[in-house]
């Protein structure tokens, strides 16, 4: 006895179209004409509509990405004036002095 295929509505995008979509996404949002590198579900839905003429709700776009083993990743926010070298120096030399200092106030240490 052979396994029967799962009944249901056929996919709107073929396997080739899904692979083509992933190629477009890997090139980046800037390459597609967006002002930054952030791919949102709405942007991807617009790309699908423009490239393949198929409309997808953003929630369904998420399913397509999950089936391709993609995950949600939020870009890390960093200050423009951040100085990594100065931070590393502070962590290495200043923080151990502050951490070990018995002079720091603590609610558990009452003055005698």
Biopython code that builds the backbone (N, CA, C, O; Angstrom):
import numpy as np
from Bio.PDB.StructureBuilder import StructureBuilder

atoms = [
    (1, "UNK", "N", (0.836, -1.181, 0.000)),
    (1, "UNK", "CA", (0.000, 0.000, 0.000)),
    (1, "UNK", "C", (0.883, 1.248, 0.000)),
    (1, "UNK", "O", (1.757, 1.381, 0.857)),
    (2, "UNK", "N", (0.674, 2.142, -0.925)),
    (2, "UNK", "CA", (1.483, 3.360, -1.032)),
    (2, "UNK", "C", (0.842, 4.506, -0.258)),
    (2, "UNK", "O", (-0.375, 4.570, -0.085)),
    (3, "UNK", "N", (1.700, 5.401, 0.198)),
    (3, "UNK", "CA", (1.206, 6.579, 0.914)),
    (3, "UNK", "C", (0.485, 7.498, -0.057)),
    (3, "UNK", "O", (0.918, 7.689, -1.193)),
    (4, "UNK", "N", (-0.600, 8.054, 0.400)),
    (4, "UNK", "CA", (-1.377, 8.974, -0.430)),
    (4, "UNK", "C", (-0.896, 10.402, -0.179)),
    (4, "UNK", "O", (-0.520, 10.738, 0.944)),
    (5, "UNK", "N", (-0.905, 11.236, -1.205)),
    (5, "UNK", "CA", (-0.498, 12.637, -0.997)),
    (5, "UNK", "C", (-1.490, 13.358, -0.087)),
    (5, "UNK", "O", (-2.680, 13.041, -0.058)),
    (6, "UNK", "N", (-0.981, 14.313, 0.638)),
    (6, "UNK", "CA", (-1.828, 15.082, 1.545)),
    (6, "UNK", "C", (-2.747, 15.973, 0.722)),
    (6, "UNK", "O", (-2.272, 16.743, -0.114)),
    (7, "UNK", "N", (-4.061, 15.881, 0.946)),
    (7, "UNK", "CA", (-4.963, 16.738, 0.182)),
    (7, "UNK", "C", (-4.847, 18.184, 0.655)),
    (7, "UNK", "O", (-4.438, 18.444, 1.786)),
    (8, "UNK", "N", (-5.193, 19.080, -0.182)),
    (8, "UNK", "CA", (-5.152, 20.488, 0.180)),
    (8, "UNK", "C", (-4.946, 21.343, -1.053)),
    (8, "UNK", "O", (-4.741, 20.839, -2.158)),
    (9, "UNK", "N", (-5.004, 22.614, -0.845)),
    (9, "UNK", "CA", (-4.841, 23.545, -1.939)),
    (9, "UNK", "C", (-3.394, 23.512, -2.437)),
    (9, "UNK", "O", (-2.469, 23.473, -1.625)),
    (10, "UNK", "N", (-3.185, 23.527, -3.735)),
    (10, "UNK", "CA", (-1.805, 23.539, -4.243)),
    (10, "UNK", "C", (-1.117, 24.872, -3.917)),
    (10, "UNK", "O", (-1.773, 25.901, -3.757)),
    (11, "UNK", "N", (0.199, 24.828, -3.823)),
    (11, "UNK", "CA", (0.959, 26.029, -3.506)),
    (11, "UNK", "C", (0.868, 27.051, -4.632)),
    (11, "UNK", "O", (0.785, 26.703, -5.810)),
    (12, "UNK", "N", (0.886, 28.321, -4.235)),
    (12, "UNK", "CA", (0.837, 29.396, -5.228)),
    (12, "UNK", "C", (2.180, 29.580, -5.926)),
    (12, "UNK", "O", (2.230, 29.983, -7.088)),
    (13, "UNK", "N", (3.272, 29.283, -5.215)),
    (13, "UNK", "CA", (4.607, 29.400, -5.789)),
    (13, "UNK", "C", (5.192, 28.007, -5.993)),
    (13, "UNK", "O", (5.150, 27.162, -5.099)),
    (14, "UNK", "N", (5.730, 27.789, -7.170)),
    (14, "UNK", "CA", (6.376, 26.501, -7.440)),
    (14, "UNK", "C", (7.712, 26.436, -6.702)),
    (14, "UNK", "O", (8.167, 27.431, -6.138)),
    (15, "UNK", "N", (8.323, 25.278, -6.711)),
    (15, "UNK", "CA", (9.623, 25.122, -6.057)),
    (15, "UNK", "C", (10.674, 26.029, -6.702)),
    (15, "UNK", "O", (11.499, 26.619, -6.004)),
    (16, "UNK", "N", (10.643, 26.138, -8.023)),
    (16, "UNK", "CA", (11.584, 27.014, -8.727)),
    (16, "UNK", "C", (11.375, 28.463, -8.317)),
    (16, "UNK", "O", (12.346, 29.192, -8.113)),
    (17, "UNK", "N", (10.116, 28.897, -8.194)),
    (17, "UNK", "CA", (9.818, 30.281, -7.807)),
    (17, "UNK", "C", (10.271, 30.552, -6.366)),
    (17, "UNK", "O", (10.763, 31.639, -6.063)),
    (18, "UNK", "N", (10.105, 29.575, -5.494)),
    (18, "UNK", "CA", (10.563, 29.746, -4.111)),
    (18, "UNK", "C", (12.084, 29.901, -4.059)),
    (18, "UNK", "O", (12.606, 30.736, -3.320)),
    (19, "UNK", "N", (12.782, 29.092, -4.845)),
    (19, "UNK", "CA", (14.247, 29.215, -4.895)),
    (19, "UNK", "C", (14.664, 30.561, -5.475)),
    (19, "UNK", "O", (15.630, 31.167, -5.011)),
    (20, "UNK", "N", (13.955, 31.019, -6.468)),
    (20, "UNK", "CA", (14.229, 32.334, -7.077)),
    (20, "UNK", "C", (13.986, 33.452, -6.059)),
    (20, "UNK", "O", (14.746, 34.418, -5.998)),
    (21, "UNK", "N", (12.927, 33.314, -5.264)),
    (21, "UNK", "CA", (12.631, 34.294, -4.215)),
    (21, "UNK", "C", (13.780, 34.358, -3.209)),
    (21, "UNK", "O", (14.199, 35.447, -2.818)),
    (22, "UNK", "N", (14.287, 33.210, -2.792)),
    (22, "UNK", "CA", (15.390, 33.197, -1.831)),
    (22, "UNK", "C", (16.644, 33.832, -2.427)),
    (22, "UNK", "O", (17.403, 34.491, -1.717)),
    (23, "UNK", "N", (16.863, 33.637, -3.724)),
    (23, "UNK", "CA", (18.003, 34.292, -4.387)),
    (23, "UNK", "C", (17.863, 35.810, -4.340)),
    (23, "UNK", "O", (18.833, 36.524, -4.088)),
    (24, "UNK", "N", (16.646, 36.297, -4.584)),
    (24, "UNK", "CA", (16.388, 37.743, -4.537)),
    (24, "UNK", "C", (16.625, 38.268, -3.126)),
    (24, "UNK", "O", (17.223, 39.329, -2.949)),
    (25, "UNK", "N", (16.158, 37.524, -2.120)),
    (25, "UNK", "CA", (16.303, 37.973, -0.735)),
    (25, "UNK", "C", (17.765, 37.975, -0.299)),
    (25, "UNK", "O", (18.182, 38.839, 0.472)),
    (26, "UNK", "N", (18.538, 37.020, -0.785)),
    (26, "UNK", "CA", (19.956, 36.961, -0.415)),
    (26, "UNK", "C", (20.763, 38.120, -0.993)),
    (26, "UNK", "O", (21.799, 38.491, -0.441)),
    (27, "UNK", "N", (20.300, 38.687, -2.091)),
    (27, "UNK", "CA", (20.999, 39.840, -2.681)),
    (27, "UNK", "C", (20.842, 41.078, -1.806)),
    (27, "UNK", "O", (21.667, 41.989, -1.869)),
    (28, "UNK", "N", (19.800, 41.116, -0.998)),
    (28, "UNK", "CA", (19.601, 42.221, -0.072)),
    (28, "UNK", "C", (18.508, 43.175, -0.516)),
    (28, "UNK", "O", (18.175, 43.267, -1.697)),
    (29, "UNK", "N", (17.959, 43.879, 0.460)),
    (29, "UNK", "CA", (16.882, 44.827, 0.201)),
    (29, "UNK", "C", (17.388, 46.059, -0.539)),
    (29, "UNK", "O", (16.655, 46.652, -1.331)),
    (30, "UNK", "N", (18.641, 46.451, -0.284)),
    (30, "UNK", "CA", (19.203, 47.604, -0.999)),
    (30, "UNK", "C", (19.301, 47.315, -2.495)),
    (30, "UNK", "O", (19.024, 48.183, -3.323)),
    (31, "UNK", "N", (19.694, 46.099, -2.830)),
    (31, "UNK", "CA", (19.821, 45.718, -4.240)),
    (31, "UNK", "C", (18.462, 45.705, -4.930)),
    (31, "UNK", "O", (18.379, 45.882, -6.146)),
    (32, "UNK", "N", (17.401, 45.498, -4.162)),
    (32, "UNK", "CA", (16.055, 45.476, -4.737)),
    (32, "UNK", "C", (15.434, 46.868, -4.780)),
    (32, "UNK", "O", (14.363, 47.045, -5.362)),
    (33, "UNK", "N", (16.082, 47.852, -4.180)),
    (33, "UNK", "CA", (15.590, 49.219, -4.268)),
    (33, "UNK", "C", (15.030, 49.804, -2.989)),
    (33, "UNK", "O", (14.497, 50.913, -3.005)),
    (34, "UNK", "N", (15.137, 49.093, -1.892)),
    (34, "UNK", "CA", (14.648, 49.622, -0.623)),
    (34, "UNK", "C", (15.727, 50.486, 0.025)),
    (34, "UNK", "O", (16.912, 50.301, -0.254)),
    (35, "UNK", "N", (15.335, 51.429, 0.889)),
    (35, "UNK", "CA", (16.311, 52.366, 1.454)),
    (35, "UNK", "C", (17.258, 51.776, 2.500)),
    (35, "UNK", "O", (18.277, 52.391, 2.813)),
    (36, "UNK", "N", (16.944, 50.593, 3.050)),
    (36, "UNK", "CA", (17.848, 49.956, 4.016)),
    (36, "UNK", "C", (17.844, 48.447, 3.798)),
    (36, "UNK", "O", (17.092, 47.938, 2.967)),
    (37, "UNK", "N", (18.679, 47.740, 4.539)),
    (37, "UNK", "CA", (18.854, 46.297, 4.340)),
    (37, "UNK", "C", (17.834, 45.439, 5.078)),
    (37, "UNK", "O", (17.971, 44.216, 5.100)),
    (38, "UNK", "N", (16.840, 46.032, 5.667)),
    (38, "UNK", "CA", (15.885, 45.292, 6.472)),
    (38, "UNK", "C", (14.781, 44.684, 5.608)),
    (38, "UNK", "O", (14.035, 45.403, 4.943)),
    (39, "UNK", "N", (14.685, 43.345, 5.625)),
    (39, "UNK", "CA", (13.584, 42.668, 4.937)),
    (39, "UNK", "C", (12.449, 42.495, 5.930)),
    (39, "UNK", "O", (12.621, 41.850, 6.964)),
    (40, "UNK", "N", (11.297, 43.063, 5.627)),
    (40, "UNK", "CA", (10.108, 42.850, 6.445)),
    (40, "UNK", "C", (9.177, 41.923, 5.674)),
    (40, "UNK", "O", (9.343, 41.727, 4.470)),
    (41, "UNK", "N", (8.201, 41.356, 6.370)),
    (41, "UNK", "CA", (7.262, 40.457, 5.701)),
    (41, "UNK", "C", (6.453, 41.199, 4.630)),
    (41, "UNK", "O", (6.134, 40.632, 3.585)),
    (42, "UNK", "N", (6.131, 42.438, 4.889)),
    (42, "UNK", "CA", (5.384, 43.217, 3.881)),
    (42, "UNK", "C", (6.235, 43.476, 2.642)),
    (42, "UNK", "O", (5.740, 43.404, 1.517)),
    (43, "UNK", "N", (7.506, 43.775, 2.850)),
    (43, "UNK", "CA", (8.394, 43.986, 1.699)),
    (43, "UNK", "C", (8.531, 42.701, 0.886)),
    (43, "UNK", "O", (8.506, 42.733, -0.344)),
    (44, "UNK", "N", (8.676, 41.580, 1.572)),
    (44, "UNK", "CA", (8.820, 40.309, 0.863)),
    (44, "UNK", "C", (7.539, 39.979, 0.110)),
    (44, "UNK", "O", (7.589, 39.475, -1.012)),
    (45, "UNK", "N", (6.382, 40.262, 0.726)),
    (45, "UNK", "CA", (5.114, 40.036, 0.036)),
    (45, "UNK", "C", (5.029, 40.903, -1.221)),
    (45, "UNK", "O", (4.520, 40.457, -2.249)),
    (46, "UNK", "N", (5.526, 42.142, -1.140)),
    (46, "UNK", "CA", (5.526, 43.019, -2.317)),
    (46, "UNK", "C", (6.467, 42.481, -3.394)),
    (46, "UNK", "O", (6.156, 42.574, -4.581)),
    (47, "UNK", "N", (7.605, 41.923, -3.002)),
    (47, "UNK", "CA", (8.540, 41.329, -3.956)),
    (47, "UNK", "C", (7.891, 40.133, -4.650)),
    (47, "UNK", "O", (8.018, 39.971, -5.863)),
    (48, "UNK", "N", (7.200, 39.303, -3.883)),
    (48, "UNK", "CA", (6.514, 38.139, -4.466)),
    (48, "UNK", "C", (5.480, 38.597, -5.481)),
    (48, "UNK", "O", (5.365, 38.023, -6.565)),
    (49, "UNK", "N", (4.727, 39.632, -5.127)),
    (49, "UNK", "CA", (3.697, 40.136, -6.043)),
    (49, "UNK", "C", (4.325, 40.710, -7.320)),
    (49, "UNK", "O", (3.832, 40.476, -8.423)),
    (50, "UNK", "N", (5.410, 41.459, -7.154)),
    (50, "UNK", "CA", (6.055, 42.087, -8.310)),
    (50, "UNK", "C", (6.750, 41.060, -9.206)),
    (50, "UNK", "O", (6.649, 41.141, -10.431)),
    (51, "UNK", "N", (7.455, 40.096, -8.607)),
    (51, "UNK", "CA", (8.233, 39.124, -9.375)),
    (51, "UNK", "C", (7.370, 38.014, -9.989)),
    (51, "UNK", "O", (7.604, 37.597, -11.123)),
    (52, "UNK", "N", (6.369, 37.539, -9.230)),
    (52, "UNK", "CA", (5.636, 36.355, -9.657)),
    (52, "UNK", "C", (4.150, 36.590, -9.898)),
    (52, "UNK", "O", (3.451, 35.696, -10.373)),
    (53, "UNK", "N", (3.661, 37.789, -9.574)),
    (53, "UNK", "CA", (2.251, 38.099, -9.810)),
    (53, "UNK", "C", (1.313, 37.370, -8.868)),
    (53, "UNK", "O", (0.144, 37.163, -9.195)),
    (54, "UNK", "N", (1.809, 36.977, -7.703)),
    (54, "UNK", "CA", (1.011, 36.237, -6.722)),
    (54, "UNK", "C", (0.927, 37.056, -5.447)),
    (54, "UNK", "O", (1.942, 37.529, -4.937)),
    (55, "UNK", "N", (-0.291, 37.224, -4.931)),
    (55, "UNK", "CA", (-0.455, 37.978, -3.688)),
    (55, "UNK", "C", (-0.440, 37.034, -2.506)),
    (55, "UNK", "O", (-1.131, 36.014, -2.497)),
    (56, "UNK", "N", (0.357, 37.384, -1.507)),
    (56, "UNK", "CA", (0.444, 36.619, -0.267)),
    (56, "UNK", "C", (0.259, 37.556, 0.899)),
    (56, "UNK", "O", (0.760, 38.680, 0.891)),
    (57, "UNK", "N", (-0.463, 37.094, 1.903)),
    (57, "UNK", "CA", (-0.570, 37.837, 3.152)),
    (57, "UNK", "C", (0.789, 37.727, 3.857)),
    (57, "UNK", "O", (1.438, 36.684, 3.775)),
    (58, "UNK", "N", (1.231, 38.795, 4.554)),
    (58, "UNK", "CA", (2.533, 38.738, 5.237)),
    (58, "UNK", "C", (2.688, 37.540, 6.176)),
    (58, "UNK", "O", (3.788, 37.002, 6.302)),
    (59, "UNK", "N", (1.606, 37.111, 6.838)),
    (59, "UNK", "CA", (1.710, 35.947, 7.723)),
    (59, "UNK", "C", (2.043, 34.685, 6.929)),
    (59, "UNK", "O", (2.764, 33.816, 7.418)),
    (60, "UNK", "N", (1.530, 34.584, 5.728)),
    (60, "UNK", "CA", (1.839, 33.415, 4.912)),
    (60, "UNK", "C", (3.271, 33.482, 4.385)),
    (60, "UNK", "O", (3.908, 32.447, 4.189)),
    (61, "UNK", "N", (3.771, 34.671, 4.160)),
    (61, "UNK", "CA", (5.172, 34.835, 3.750)),
    (61, "UNK", "C", (6.082, 34.253, 4.831)),
    (61, "UNK", "O", (7.112, 33.650, 4.528)),
    (62, "UNK", "N", (5.694, 34.438, 6.084)),
    (62, "UNK", "CA", (6.470, 33.884, 7.181)),
    (62, "UNK", "C", (6.548, 32.358, 7.074)),
    (62, "UNK", "O", (7.598, 31.773, 7.340)),
    (63, "UNK", "N", (5.454, 31.718, 6.692)),
    (63, "UNK", "CA", (5.456, 30.256, 6.520)),
    (63, "UNK", "C", (6.417, 29.832, 5.414)),
    (63, "UNK", "O", (7.123, 28.831, 5.540)),
    (64, "UNK", "N", (6.436, 30.597, 4.342)),
    (64, "UNK", "CA", (7.350, 30.282, 3.235)),
    (64, "UNK", "C", (8.793, 30.348, 3.722)),
    (64, "UNK", "O", (9.596, 29.470, 3.405)),
    (65, "UNK", "N", (9.123, 31.375, 4.485)),
    (65, "UNK", "CA", (10.484, 31.535, 4.997)),
    (65, "UNK", "C", (10.842, 30.433, 5.993)),
    (65, "UNK", "O", (11.964, 29.927, 5.981)),
    (66, "UNK", "N", (9.907, 30.065, 6.845)),
    (66, "UNK", "CA", (10.158, 28.992, 7.815)),
    (66, "UNK", "C", (10.379, 27.659, 7.105)),
    (66, "UNK", "O", (11.226, 26.869, 7.523)),
    (67, "UNK", "N", (9.629, 27.402, 6.038)),
    (67, "UNK", "CA", (9.827, 26.161, 5.280)),
    (67, "UNK", "C", (11.194, 26.126, 4.616)),
    (67, "UNK", "O", (11.715, 25.049, 4.329)),
    (68, "UNK", "N", (11.776, 27.285, 4.371)),
    (68, "UNK", "CA", (13.112, 27.372, 3.769)),
    (68, "UNK", "C", (14.204, 27.419, 4.853)),
    (68, "UNK", "O", (15.368, 27.679, 4.550)),
    (69, "UNK", "N", (13.828, 27.169, 6.108)),
    (69, "UNK", "CA", (14.748, 27.178, 7.255)),
    (69, "UNK", "C", (15.351, 28.550, 7.525)),
    (69, "UNK", "O", (16.487, 28.649, 7.990)),
    (70, "UNK", "N", (14.611, 29.591, 7.241)),
    (70, "UNK", "CA", (15.036, 30.940, 7.586)),
    (70, "UNK", "C", (14.439, 31.283, 8.937)),
    (70, "UNK", "O", (13.398, 30.745, 9.313)),
    (71, "UNK", "N", (15.094, 32.177, 9.671)),
    (71, "UNK", "CA", (14.589, 32.585, 10.969)),
    (71, "UNK", "C", (14.487, 34.099, 11.031)),
    (71, "UNK", "O", (15.088, 34.820, 10.235)),
    (72, "UNK", "N", (13.713, 34.554, 11.995)),
    (72, "UNK", "CA", (13.533, 35.986, 12.206)),
    (72, "UNK", "C", (14.762, 36.533, 12.907)),
    (72, "UNK", "O", (15.192, 35.993, 13.926)),
    (73, "UNK", "N", (15.321, 37.589, 12.373)),
    (73, "UNK", "CA", (16.483, 38.197, 12.990)),
    (73, "UNK", "C", (16.302, 39.707, 13.001)),
    (73, "UNK", "O", (16.026, 40.328, 11.974)),
    (74, "UNK", "N", (16.461, 40.270, 14.164)),
    (74, "UNK", "CA", (16.298, 41.703, 14.335)),
    (74, "UNK", "C", (17.686, 42.335, 14.368)),
    (74, "UNK", "O", (18.552, 41.869, 15.107)),
    (75, "UNK", "N", (17.914, 43.379, 13.588)),
    (75, "UNK", "CA", (19.231, 44.010, 13.605)),
    (75, "UNK", "C", (19.547, 44.610, 14.972)),
    (75, "UNK", "O", (18.668, 45.131, 15.659)),
    (76, "UNK", "N", (20.807, 44.527, 15.347)),
    (76, "UNK", "CA", (21.252, 45.069, 16.622)),
    (76, "UNK", "C", (21.336, 46.583, 16.531)),
    (76, "UNK", "O", (21.878, 47.129, 15.571)),
    (77, "UNK", "N", (20.798, 47.252, 17.535)),
    (77, "UNK", "CA", (20.844, 48.719, 17.540)),
    (77, "UNK", "C", (22.073, 49.172, 18.319)),
    (77, "UNK", "O", (22.300, 48.754, 19.455)),
    (78, "UNK", "N", (22.851, 50.026, 17.691)),
    (78, "UNK", "CA", (24.050, 50.556, 18.338)),
    (78, "UNK", "C", (24.107, 52.054, 18.128)),
    (78, "UNK", "O", (23.665, 52.576, 17.104)),
    (79, "UNK", "N", (24.656, 52.728, 19.110)),
    (79, "UNK", "CA", (24.811, 54.172, 19.012)),
    (79, "UNK", "C", (25.863, 54.500, 17.951)),
    (79, "UNK", "O", (26.842, 53.770, 17.791)),
    (80, "UNK", "N", (25.656, 55.591, 17.238)),
    (80, "UNK", "CA", (26.585, 55.999, 16.195)),
    (80, "UNK", "C", (27.939, 56.377, 16.800)),
    (80, "UNK", "O", (28.986, 56.092, 16.220)),
    (81, "UNK", "N", (27.909, 57.017, 17.960)),
    (81, "UNK", "CA", (29.148, 57.487, 18.577)),
    (81, "UNK", "C", (29.782, 56.423, 19.478)),
    (81, "UNK", "O", (30.660, 56.759, 20.273)),
    (82, "UNK", "N", (29.383, 55.190, 19.388)),
    (82, "UNK", "CA", (29.917, 54.093, 20.202)),
    (82, "UNK", "C", (31.403, 53.873, 19.914)),
    (82, "UNK", "O", (31.828, 53.839, 18.760)),
    (83, "UNK", "N", (32.182, 53.725, 20.988)),
    (83, "UNK", "CA", (33.623, 53.498, 20.857)),
    (83, "UNK", "C", (33.956, 52.141, 21.483)),
    (83, "UNK", "O", (34.124, 52.034, 22.698)),
    (84, "UNK", "N", (34.048, 51.113, 20.646)),
    (84, "UNK", "CA", (34.274, 49.758, 21.134)),
    (84, "UNK", "C", (35.610, 49.614, 21.849)),
    (84, "UNK", "O", (35.714, 48.869, 22.823)),
    (85, "UNK", "N", (36.625, 50.315, 21.376)),
    (85, "UNK", "CA", (37.944, 50.236, 21.991)),
    (85, "UNK", "C", (37.904, 50.789, 23.421)),
    (85, "UNK", "O", (38.466, 50.188, 24.338)),
    (86, "UNK", "N", (37.246, 51.922, 23.604)),
    (86, "UNK", "CA", (37.131, 52.523, 24.935)),
    (86, "UNK", "C", (36.293, 51.643, 25.864)),
    (86, "UNK", "O", (36.587, 51.537, 27.054)),
    (87, "UNK", "N", (35.253, 51.014, 25.320)),
    (87, "UNK", "CA", (34.424, 50.123, 26.140)),
    (87, "UNK", "C", (35.217, 48.904, 26.597)),
    (87, "UNK", "O", (35.108, 48.489, 27.751)),
    (88, "UNK", "N", (36.010, 48.331, 25.701)),
    (88, "UNK", "CA", (36.823, 47.170, 26.052)),
    (88, "UNK", "C", (37.840, 47.540, 27.139)),
    (88, "UNK", "O", (38.081, 46.762, 28.062)),
    (89, "UNK", "N", (38.428, 48.726, 27.021)),
    (89, "UNK", "CA", (39.383, 49.197, 28.024)),
    (89, "UNK", "C", (38.688, 49.352, 29.370)),
    (89, "UNK", "O", (39.230, 48.923, 30.389)),
    (90, "UNK", "N", (37.526, 49.941, 29.399)),
    (90, "UNK", "CA", (36.783, 50.153, 30.641)),
    (90, "UNK", "C", (36.436, 48.811, 31.288)),
    (90, "UNK", "O", (36.596, 48.639, 32.496)),
    (91, "UNK", "N", (35.960, 47.860, 30.475)),
    (91, "UNK", "CA", (35.607, 46.542, 31.013)),
    (91, "UNK", "C", (36.822, 45.820, 31.587)),
    (91, "UNK", "O", (36.730, 45.133, 32.604)),
    (92, "UNK", "N", (37.944, 45.986, 30.926)),
    (92, "UNK", "CA", (39.159, 45.260, 31.334)),
    (92, "UNK", "C", (39.806, 45.866, 32.577)),
    (92, "UNK", "O", (40.242, 45.131, 33.462)),
    (93, "UNK", "N", (39.876, 47.203, 32.658)),
    (93, "UNK", "CA", (40.652, 47.837, 33.719)),
    (93, "UNK", "C", (39.817, 48.557, 34.780)),
    (93, "UNK", "O", (40.159, 48.506, 35.961)),
    (94, "UNK", "N", (38.756, 49.211, 34.394)),
    (94, "UNK", "CA", (37.986, 50.004, 35.355)),
    (94, "UNK", "C", (36.947, 49.154, 36.097)),
    (94, "UNK", "O", (36.808, 49.270, 37.314)),
    (95, "UNK", "N", (36.229, 48.310, 35.376)),
    (95, "UNK", "CA", (35.148, 47.538, 35.989)),
    (95, "UNK", "C", (35.640, 46.603, 37.094)),
    (95, "UNK", "O", (34.979, 46.536, 38.130)),
    (96, "UNK", "N", (36.754, 45.875, 36.947)),
    (96, "UNK", "CA", (37.214, 45.022, 38.050)),
    (96, "UNK", "C", (37.501, 45.813, 39.327)),
    (96, "UNK", "O", (37.261, 45.312, 40.426)),
    (97, "UNK", "N", (38.012, 47.043, 39.199)),
    (97, "UNK", "CA", (38.270, 47.871, 40.378)),
    (97, "UNK", "C", (36.964, 48.258, 41.065)),
    (97, "UNK", "O", (36.873, 48.238, 42.293)),
    (98, "UNK", "N", (35.971, 48.605, 40.284)),
    (98, "UNK", "CA", (34.669, 48.988, 40.840)),
    (98, "UNK", "C", (33.987, 47.769, 41.457)),
    (98, "UNK", "O", (33.408, 47.855, 42.540)),
    (99, "UNK", "N", (34.058, 46.663, 40.778)),
    (99, "UNK", "CA", (33.384, 45.439, 41.220)),
    (99, "UNK", "C", (33.963, 44.927, 42.540)),
    (99, "UNK", "O", (33.210, 44.472, 43.401)),
    (100, "UNK", "N", (35.286, 44.993, 42.715)),
    (100, "UNK", "CA", (35.945, 44.445, 43.893)),
    (100, "UNK", "C", (35.994, 45.420, 45.059)),
    (100, "UNK", "O", (36.332, 45.032, 46.177)),
    (101, "UNK", "N", (35.670, 46.646, 44.815)),
    (101, "UNK", "CA", (35.794, 47.675, 45.839)),
    (101, "UNK", "C", (34.798, 47.443, 46.977)),
    (101, "UNK", "O", (33.595, 47.354, 46.732)),
    (102, "UNK", "N", (35.287, 47.342, 48.228)),
    (102, "UNK", "CA", (34.363, 47.170, 49.357)),
    (102, "UNK", "C", (33.683, 48.483, 49.746)),
    (102, "UNK", "O", (32.785, 48.496, 50.588)),
    (103, "UNK", "N", (34.111, 49.584, 49.131)),
    (103, "UNK", "CA", (33.554, 50.890, 49.471)),
    (103, "UNK", "C", (32.202, 51.148, 48.793)),
    (103, "UNK", "O", (31.505, 52.105, 49.129)),
    (104, "UNK", "N", (31.847, 50.292, 47.847)),
    (104, "UNK", "CA", (30.574, 50.529, 47.165)),
    (104, "UNK", "C", (29.432, 50.256, 48.123)),
    (104, "UNK", "O", (29.531, 49.383, 48.985)),
    (105, "UNK", "N", (28.370, 50.987, 47.978)),
    (105, "UNK", "CA", (27.228, 50.886, 48.871)),
    (105, "UNK", "C", (26.424, 49.644, 48.560)),
    (105, "UNK", "O", (26.280, 49.272, 47.395)),
    (106, "UNK", "N", (25.913, 49.014, 49.560)),
    (106, "UNK", "CA", (25.045, 47.866, 49.407)),
    (106, "UNK", "C", (23.984, 47.922, 50.484)),
    (106, "UNK", "O", (24.302, 48.314, 51.607)),
    (107, "UNK", "N", (22.765, 47.563, 50.219)),
    (107, "UNK", "CA", (21.735, 47.626, 51.247)),
    (107, "UNK", "C", (21.982, 46.582, 52.354)),
    (107, "UNK", "O", (21.414, 46.694, 53.441)),
    (108, "UNK", "N", (22.805, 45.591, 52.091)),
    (108, "UNK", "CA", (23.083, 44.558, 53.079)),
    (108, "UNK", "C", (24.197, 44.953, 54.037)),
    (108, "UNK", "O", (24.346, 44.370, 55.111)),
    (109, "UNK", "N", (24.979, 45.952, 53.634)),
    (109, "UNK", "CA", (26.070, 46.422, 54.491)),
    (109, "UNK", "C", (25.618, 47.696, 55.205)),
    (109, "UNK", "O", (25.426, 48.740, 54.580)),
    (110, "UNK", "N", (25.459, 47.595, 56.473)),
    (110, "UNK", "CA", (25.059, 48.753, 57.246)),
    (110, "UNK", "C", (26.321, 49.344, 57.900)),
    (110, "UNK", "O", (27.208, 48.608, 58.334)),
    (111, "UNK", "N", (26.386, 50.669, 57.963)),
    (111, "UNK", "CA", (27.557, 51.280, 58.613)),
    (111, "UNK", "C", (27.602, 50.927, 60.083)),
    (111, "UNK", "O", (26.563, 50.834, 60.738)),
    (112, "UNK", "N", (28.807, 50.728, 60.608)),
    (112, "UNK", "CA", (28.957, 50.354, 62.033)),
    (112, "UNK", "C", (29.269, 51.532, 62.885)),
    (112, "UNK", "O", (29.425, 51.392, 64.099)),
]
sb = StructureBuilder()
sb.init_structure("model")
sb.init_model(0)
sb.init_chain("A")
sb.init_seg("    ")
for serial, (resi, resn, name, xyz) in enumerate(atoms, 1):
    if name == "N":
        sb.init_residue(resn, " ", resi, " ")
    sb.init_atom(name, np.array(xyz, "f"), 0.0, 1.0, " ", f" {name:<3s}", serial, name[0])
structure = sb.get_structure()
